[in-house]
């Protein structure tokens, strides 16, 4: 078990009939233990990532949790649109699972909306992930904060909702809410609704401009009018929309593990007026494993839980080889220091660098094994 999860298990107080809200942390090993402790309560997973939901489901099945407990899922970015305020006894967030600072602050706002008077918010995180700043924000919002544990660079902080004031926020969306809009007082939040362009990293978007990696990928990309194409980790959808315009007699499927990102991409598609595009929530290519494509593209993330990793992109490479047609083409853009070449050569007969600059490289891979 992660040390942060262990600290939550040791410090989160629960009653058997509590209604517990997990804030975008469904993959935390702490979560199945909640199911064992709130025997007649309710567990709500306000979760954005479909892969995290699958991890939670597998953990519940593995632990054979069979109680009167109700477990249900609400998309993280839609919680305040569908749920009644001031009904939650305990809210919990592990900062490790948040893609960025805006998501962390957004989770705090959701907790303020969801908690009943006397309800408690528990947050665990490392100092280098901003837990000290988070504690200050909790103090500003709730008027109190307590540090329950400090161990191995992690700390658990807790705030109690002491008043009955209910938040009535306007539409919240972590993808369109810059973190600097935070204000300590309770007030409606206003968001920039300008179109966003994804760089393939969860929660990282360039407002009103094209990020450098995607631009280089577009410059190197060959799209045919009849292509059936797939964009893995589509972000807000700019790359997929570009392909759909060129593949006028073909079709584009965009997939992303983030429900908020899928929502943003669907809005982008709707605004484009294109009819040859679909956007699906998917952990990698899971939602399209039975389909085959002429063209697959990706600008993959290389951070997981704040830690640099090649695991996600290497998985995308392997899955791209599986869903490509024999004469299909696979394009990937990556920071130059990331060593994806070995995995590319294992999965494809032909691998060549077809674009890039001093910071980025664009690969085209042909003839999947």
C-alpha positions in Angstrom: 0.0 0.0 0.0 1.2 3.5 -0.8 2.3 5.4 2.4 -0.2 8.1 1.7 -3.0 5.5 1.5 -1.7 4.0 4.8 -1.9 7.5 6.4 -5.5 7.9 5.3 -6.4 4.5 6.7 -4.9 5.5 10.0 -6.4 9.0 10.3 -9.8 9.1 8.5 -12.6 8.6 11.0 -15.7 6.9 9.7 -19.1 5.7 11.1 -20.8 2.7 9.7 -23.6 4.8 8.1 -21.5 7.6 6.7 -21.9 9.0 3.2 -18.4 9.2 1.9 -17.2 11.2 -1.1 -13.9 10.2 -2.8 -12.6 13.2 -4.7 -10.9 12.0 -7.9 -8.9 9.3 -6.0 -10.8 6.1 -6.8 -7.5 4.2 -7.6 -6.2 4.8 -4.1 -5.8 1.5 -2.2 -7.5 3.3 0.8 -10.9 3.1 -1.0 -11.8 -0.6 -0.7 -11.1 -0.2 3.1 -13.8 2.4 3.2 -16.3 -0.1 1.8 -15.5 -2.4 4.7 -16.0 0.3 7.3 -19.2 2.1 6.2 -21.3 -1.1 6.2 -24.7 0.6 5.8 -23.5 3.9 4.3 -22.9 5.1 0.8 -19.6 5.5 -1.1 -19.6 8.0 -4.0 -16.7 8.0 -6.4 -16.4 11.5 -7.9 -13.9 10.3 -10.4 -12.6 11.6 -13.8 -10.4 8.7 -14.9 -12.0 5.6 -16.3 -8.9 3.6 -15.6 -9.1 4.6 -12.0 -12.7 3.4 -11.9 -11.7 0.0 -13.2 -9.0 -0.2 -10.6 -11.5 0.5 -7.9 -14.0 -2.0 -9.2 -11.3 -4.7 -9.4 -10.3 -3.9 -5.8 -13.8 -4.2 -4.5 -14.2 -7.6 -6.3 -10.9 -8.8 -4.9 -11.8 -7.8 -1.4 -15.2 -9.6 -1.8 -17.0 -6.6 -0.3 -20.6 -7.7 0.0 -22.5 -5.4 2.3 -25.5 -3.1 2.3 -23.1 -0.5 1.2 -24.1 1.5 -2.0 -21.2 2.4 -4.3 -21.8 4.7 -7.3 -19.9 6.9 -9.6 -20.4 10.6 -10.6 -18.1 12.3 -13.1 -15.7 14.5 -11.1 -16.3 17.6 -13.2 -20.1 17.2 -13.0 -20.6 16.5 -9.3 -22.3 19.9 -8.5 -24.6 19.6 -11.6 -26.2 16.3 -10.4 -25.8 16.0 -6.7 -27.7 17.6 -3.8 -25.4 19.9 -1.7 -24.7 19.5 2.0 -25.3 15.7 2.2 -21.8 14.2 2.6 -20.3 13.3 6.0 -16.7 12.7 4.9 -14.8 13.8 1.8 -11.3 12.4 1.0 -8.7 13.5 -1.6 -5.3 12.1 -2.3 -3.3 14.8 -4.0 -1.1 12.2 -5.8 -4.0 11.4 -8.2 -4.7 14.9 -9.3 -3.3 15.9 -12.7 -2.6 19.5 -11.8 -3.1 22.3 -9.3 -6.5 23.4 -10.8 -7.9 19.9 -10.2 -6.7 20.0 -6.5 -8.4 23.4 -5.9 -11.5 22.3 -7.8 -11.8 19.3 -5.5 -11.7 21.6 -2.5 -14.6 23.5 -4.0 -16.6 20.3 -4.6 -16.0 19.4 -1.0 -17.3 22.7 0.2 -20.4 22.2 -1.9 -20.9 18.6 -0.8 -20.2 18.5 2.9 -23.0 18.9 5.4 -22.5 21.0 8.6 -20.1 19.1 10.7 -18.8 17.1 7.7 -15.0 16.7 7.3 -12.6 17.0 4.4 -9.4 14.9 4.6 -6.5 15.6 2.2 -3.3 13.7 2.0 -0.3 14.9 0.0 3.4 15.6 -0.1 5.0 18.9 0.5 6.3 19.0 -3.1 2.8 18.4 -4.3 1.5 21.5 -2.5 -0.1 20.0 0.6 1.0 23.0 2.7 -0.6 25.4 0.3 -3.7 23.2 0.3 -3.9 23.4 4.0 -3.9 27.2 3.8 -6.7 27.1 1.3 -8.7 24.8 3.5 -8.2 27.2 6.4 -9.4 30.1 4.3 -12.5 28.3 3.1 -13.6 26.4 6.2 -12.1 28.6 8.9 -10.2 25.7 10.4 -7.6 23.1 9.5 -5.8 20.5 11.5 -2.6 18.5 10.7 -3.4 14.9 11.7 -0.1 13.2 10.7 3.3 14.0 9.2 5.3 11.0 8.0 7.9 10.3 5.3 7.3 13.6 3.5 3.5 13.1 3.5 0.9 14.8 5.7 -2.8 14.4 6.4 -4.8 17.6 6.9 -8.4 17.9 7.9 -11.0 20.7 7.9 -14.5 20.6 9.3 -17.5 22.5 7.8 -18.8 24.5 10.6 -21.6 26.6 9.0 -24.7 25.8 7.0 -23.9 28.1 4.0 -24.4 26.2 0.7 -22.3 26.9 -2.3 -24.3 27.6 -5.5 -21.5 27.6 -8.0 -21.7 28.3 -11.7 -20.5 25.6 -14.1 -17.1 24.3 -13.0 -14.7 22.5 -15.2 -11.1 21.8 -14.3 -10.0 22.1 -18.0 -11.3 25.6 -18.3 -10.5 26.9 -14.9 -7.1 28.5 -14.4 -5.9 27.9 -10.9 -5.0 31.5 -10.3 -8.7 32.4 -10.2 -8.8 31.0 -6.6 -10.2 33.4 -4.0 -10.4 32.5 -0.3 -13.9 33.9 0.1 -17.0 31.9 -0.8 -18.1 33.3 -4.2 -19.3 32.1 -7.6 -16.5 31.2 -9.9 -16.2 32.4 -13.4 -14.3 30.4 -16.0 -12.6 31.1 -19.3 -14.6 29.2 -21.9 -12.3 29.7 -24.8 -11.5 26.6 -26.9 -8.6 24.6 -25.5 -5.9 22.7 -27.3 -4.6 19.5 -25.6 -1.0 18.4 -25.5 -1.9 14.9 -24.7 -1.3 15.3 -20.9 -4.2 15.1 -18.6 -5.2 18.5 -17.3 -2.5 20.4 -19.3 -3.9 22.6 -22.0 -2.7 25.6 -24.0 -5.4 28.3 -24.2 -6.0 29.8 -27.6 -2.8 28.5 -29.1 -1.3 25.3 -30.4 1.3 23.6 -28.1 4.7 23.0 -29.8 4.6 19.2 -29.8 1.2 19.0 -31.4 2.2 21.6 -34.0 5.2 19.5 -35.0 3.1 16.4 -35.2 0.6 18.2 -37.5 3.4 19.4 -39.7 4.7 15.8 -40.2 1.4 14.1 -40.4 0.2 12.6 -43.6 -3.6 12.2 -43.8 -5.5 10.6 -46.6 -9.1 11.5 -47.6 -10.4 8.0 -46.8 -8.4 7.3 -43.6 -10.1 5.7 -40.7 -8.2 7.2 -37.9 -7.7 7.0 -34.1 -6.4 9.6 -31.7 -5.2 8.0 -28.4 -5.3 10.4 -25.5 -7.0 13.1 -27.6 -7.0 16.0 -25.1 -9.5 18.7 -26.1 -9.6 17.3 -29.6 -7.6 19.7 -31.8 -5.5 17.0 -33.4 -8.6 14.7 -34.1 -10.5 17.6 -35.6 -7.6 18.5 -37.9 -7.5 14.9 -39.1 -11.3 14.7 -39.6 -11.2 17.8 -41.9 -8.6 16.2 -44.1 -10.1 12.7 -44.0 -13.3 14.0 -45.5 -14.4 10.6 -46.8 -13.1 8.7 -43.7 -13.8 8.8 -40.0 -12.0 9.7 -36.8 -12.4 8.2 -33.4 -10.9 10.1 -30.4 -10.4 8.4 -27.1 -9.2 9.6 -23.7 -9.3 8.2 -20.1 -10.4 11.5 -18.7 -14.2 12.1 -18.7 -13.7 15.8 -18.4 -11.4 15.7 -21.4 -13.9 13.6 -23.4 -16.6 16.2 -22.5 -14.3 19.0 -23.7 -13.5 17.2 -26.9 -17.1 16.5 -27.7 -17.8 20.3 -27.3 -14.9 20.9 -29.7 -16.4 18.5 -32.2 -19.9 20.0 -31.9 -18.5 23.5 -32.5 -16.6 22.3 -35.6 -19.8 21.0 -37.3 -18.0 17.9 -38.4 -20.0 14.7 -38.6 -17.2 12.2 -39.2 -15.9 12.2 -35.6 -16.8 10.4 -32.4 -15.2 10.8 -29.0 -15.2 7.9 -26.5 -14.0 7.5 -22.9 -11.4 4.8 -23.0 -8.4 3.5 -21.1 -6.0 3.5 -24.0 -7.6 1.6 -26.9 -9.9 -0.5 -24.7 -13.1 0.9 -26.2 -12.0 0.2 -29.8 -10.0 -3.0 -29.5 -12.2 -4.8 -32.1 -11.8 -2.0 -34.7 -9.0 -1.5 -37.2 -7.5 1.8 -38.3 -5.5 3.2 -41.2 -3.9 5.9 -39.1 -3.2 6.1 -35.3 -1.8 9.2 -33.7 -0.9 10.1 -30.1 0.8 12.9 -28.1 1.0 10.8 -24.9 1.4 12.0 -21.3 4.6 11.2 -19.6 3.6 11.8 -16.0 1.6 9.6 -13.7 0.7 10.8 -10.3 3.3 13.5 -10.6 6.1 11.0 -11.5 7.8 10.9 -14.9 7.1 7.6 -16.7 7.4 6.1 -20.1 4.8 3.4 -19.2 1.8 5.2 -20.7 3.3 5.9 -24.1 4.8 2.5 -24.3 1.4 1.0 -23.7 -0.1 3.3 -26.4 2.6 2.1 -28.8 1.8 -1.6 -28.2 -2.0 -1.0 -28.5 -1.5 1.1 -31.6 0.3 -1.8 -33.3 -2.7 -4.1 -32.3 -5.4 -1.9 -33.8 -3.6 -0.8 -37.0 -4.3 -2.4 -40.3 -1.2 -4.1 -42.0 -0.4 -1.0 -44.1 -1.5 1.5 -41.4 0.6 4.4 -40.1 1.3 5.3 -36.5 2.6 8.8 -35.5 3.8 9.7 -32.1 5.3 13.0 -30.8 7.5 13.1 -27.6 10.0 15.1 -25.8 13.4 14.3 -27.2 14.8 12.9 -23.9 12.1 10.2 -23.7 13.4 6.9 -25.1 10.5 5.3 -26.9 12.5 3.9 -29.8 13.1 0.4 -28.3 9.4 -0.2 -27.8 8.6 1.2 -31.3 11.1 -1.2 -32.9 9.7 -4.1 -31.0 6.2 -3.4 -32.2 6.9 -2.1 -35.8 9.2 -3.2 -38.6 9.8 0.3 -39.8 10.4 3.3 -37.4 11.6 6.7 -38.6 11.9 10.2 -37.3 9.9 12.4 -39.6 9.8 15.7 -37.7 10.8 17.6 -34.6 13.2 20.1 -33.3 15.7 20.3 -30.4 13.0 19.7 -27.9 10.6 17.3 -29.6 10.7 14.3 -32.0 8.0 13.0 -34.2 8.0 9.3 -35.2 6.3 7.4 -38.0 6.0 3.7 -37.5 4.9 1.2 -40.3 4.2 -2.5 -40.6 3.1 -3.6 -37.2 4.4 -7.0 -36.1 
